[in-house]
Amino acid sequence: MTVFTVNLNSVMELTDEQFYQLSWHNETLRLERTAAGELIIMPAAGGIASNRNATLTAKLYNWNHRAELGIAFDSSTGFKLKGGAIRSPDASWLTRDRWEAMSPEQRKRFPPLCPDFVVELLSPSDSLSATQEKMQEYLDNGARLGWLINRRTRQVEIYRPGREVEVLENPATLSGETVMPGFVLNLELIW
């Protein structure tokens, strides 16, 4: 399966409202928009990738439910980043105060901010370099912690502002560090 990138810029500029309507009326498609205005169409996840993503999201949600520190999101949430991109991390989390600072309309559409925490679970159709660029884009837009989990190589890249990317080989767990105190992901459930 292949990710398709469509450059509409020579024909039209896809506004936020048009992208929202396109996403709404094509809910079976997984869509993102780059800062350059390109439309990215991603294939549906396969069974194993979808299961691992659901497990990851459930663990994040369950921790957040107990901790009551913020709001957890699944892969269907699009976030409008400062540069104009609309990205949908596989799982993400946002502090409660940042969520509550938005208007109800902003919460209903694509929240106009970058989550504090983002996770990308590399799918068979994903390009490693493109996903690494996306992780850097999250950092550039305010993410405080990011994980790029590569199941094929059992490797995790940890992204933090102002620091080099840390690469872990076959870690047993990952920590939410100071961003999400007490959150620990057992990677045996993901591998």
Solvent accessible surface area in square Angstrom, and as a share of the most:
residue,aa,sasa,rsa
1,M,163,0.73
2,T,84,0.49
3,V,46,0.27
4,F,122,0.51
5,T,78,0.45
6,V,53,0.30
7,N,92,0.47
8,L,42,0.21
9,N,73,0.38
10,S,110,0.71
11,V,124,0.71
12,M,77,0.34
13,E,141,0.63
14,L,18,0.09
15,T,66,0.38
16,D,56,0.29
17,E,83,0.37
18,Q,77,0.34
19,F,1,0.01
20,Y,34,0.13
21,Q,66,0.29
22,L,59,0.29
23,S,28,0.18
24,W,161,0.57
25,H,132,0.59
26,N,51,0.26
27,E,146,0.66
28,T,124,0.72
29,L,81,0.40
30,R,81,0.29
31,L,17,0.09
32,E,1,0.00
33,R,15,0.06
34,T,17,0.10
35,A,59,0.45
36,A,68,0.53
37,G,17,0.16
38,E,48,0.22
39,L,13,0.06
40,I,20,0.10
41,I,45,0.23
42,M,24,0.11
43,P,26,0.16
44,A,69,0.54
45,A,46,0.36
46,G,34,0.33
47,G,63,0.61
48,I,107,0.54
49,A,13,0.10
50,S,53,0.34
51,N,81,0.42
52,R,56,0.20
53,N,25,0.13
54,A,61,0.47
55,T,31,0.18
56,L,1,0.00
57,T,23,0.14
58,A,48,0.37
59,K,80,0.34
60,L,1,0.00
61,Y,117,0.44
62,N,70,0.36
63,W,12,0.04
64,N,12,0.06
65,H,120,0.54
66,R,173,0.63
67,A,35,0.27
68,E,122,0.55
69,L,78,0.39
70,G,0,0.00
71,I,38,0.19
72,A,22,0.17
73,F,22,0.09
74,D,66,0.34
75,S,35,0.22
76,S,96,0.62
77,T,28,0.16
78,G,5,0.04
79,F,1,0.01
80,K,62,0.26
81,L,4,0.02
82,K,165,0.70
83,G,52,0.50
84,G,20,0.19
85,A,0,0.00
86,I,2,0.01
87,R,23,0.09
88,S,18,0.11
89,P,0,0.00
90,D,13,0.07
91,A,0,0.00
92,S,0,0.00
93,W,4,0.01
94,L,0,0.00
95,T,26,0.15
96,R,88,0.32
97,D,102,0.53
98,R,71,0.26
99,W,44,0.15
100,E,98,0.44
101,A,88,0.68
102,M,14,0.06
103,S,47,0.30
104,P,107,0.67
105,E,92,0.41
106,Q,74,0.33
107,R,78,0.29
108,K,135,0.57
109,R,76,0.28
110,F,36,0.15
111,P,3,0.02
112,P,59,0.37
113,L,26,0.13
114,C,2,0.01
115,P,0,0.00
116,D,5,0.02
117,F,1,0.00
118,V,1,0.00
119,V,0,0.00
120,E,9,0.04
121,L,7,0.03
122,L,9,0.05
123,S,21,0.14
124,P,110,0.69
125,S,28,0.18
126,D,38,0.20
127,S,57,0.37
128,L,70,0.35
129,S,67,0.43
130,A,54,0.42
131,T,8,0.05
132,Q,60,0.26
133,E,123,0.55
134,K,25,0.11
135,M,1,0.00
136,Q,81,0.36
137,E,32,0.14
138,Y,2,0.01
139,L,25,0.13
140,D,95,0.49
141,N,20,0.10
142,G,40,0.39
143,A,1,0.01
144,R,98,0.36
145,L,0,0.00
146,G,1,0.01
147,W,0,0.00
148,L,1,0.01
149,I,0,0.00
150,N,11,0.06
151,R,57,0.21
152,R,146,0.53
153,T,80,0.47
154,R,91,0.33
155,Q,42,0.19
156,V,0,0.00
157,E,15,0.07
158,I,9,0.05
159,Y,7,0.03
160,R,24,0.09
161,P,73,0.46
162,G,91,0.87
163,R,149,0.54
164,E,156,0.70
165,V,57,0.33
166,E,66,0.30
167,V,73,0.42
168,L,47,0.23
169,E,120,0.54
170,N,84,0.43
171,P,20,0.13
172,A,78,0.61
173,T,68,0.40
174,L,5,0.02
175,S,56,0.36
176,G,0,0.00
177,E,61,0.27
178,T,126,0.74
179,V,15,0.09
180,M,0,0.00
181,P,74,0.46
182,G,68,0.66
183,F,4,0.02
184,V,92,0.53
185,L,1,0.00
186,N,70,0.36
187,L,0,0.00
188,E,118,0.53
189,L,77,0.38
190,I,0,0.00
191,W,31,0.11
